[in-house]
Amino acid sequence: MEQVQSLNKNPVEGFSAGLIDDDDIYKWEVVIIGPQDTLFEGGFFKAYLTFPYDYPLRPPKMKFITEIWHPNVAKNGDVCISILHEPGEDKFGYEKPEERWLPIHTVETIMISVISMLADPNSDSPANVDAAKEWREDPNGEFKRKVARCVRKSQEMAFD
């Protein structure tokens, strides 16, 4: 609840966030504004943040509701970035423990990381292999066209 109040009092540029239902502090809706000077610029990407009951010891899950084409977003909308991975050692050795979830993270730090992810995809550990392949091989070709389509759709749906 403190984080909701803090974000309402001091909004952060690049996103808005709030409870989906005032009676459930564990489910949030966020809207990320596509970062300037990126392929996602001008988009309005809606997502849900679902917090576990033992938050902040464990990370929330984030899922885009608006269609988005990105190497670190699964085709079903699930966001895959280090900051949202369970704390501790990575059994595959890709991430250091300090790159993963830490209880000091807030909605603001999560959103800043996701905005950064949009601007700078990590195609080495993709959630969407097809998007990662297009990003690596031809970022200004098919990848750019698919992102542009998602941006247009997000603009059309922004006020629904």
Buried (B, 14 or more C-beta within 10 A) or exposed (E): EEBBEBBEEEEBEBBBBEBEEEEEEBBBBBBBBBBEEBBBBBBBBBBBBBBEEEBBEBBBEBBBBBBBBBBBBBEEBBBBBBBBBEEEEBEEEEBEEEEBBBEEBBBBEBBBBBBEBBBEBBBEBBBBEBBBBBBBEEBEEBBBBBBBEBBEBBEEBBEE
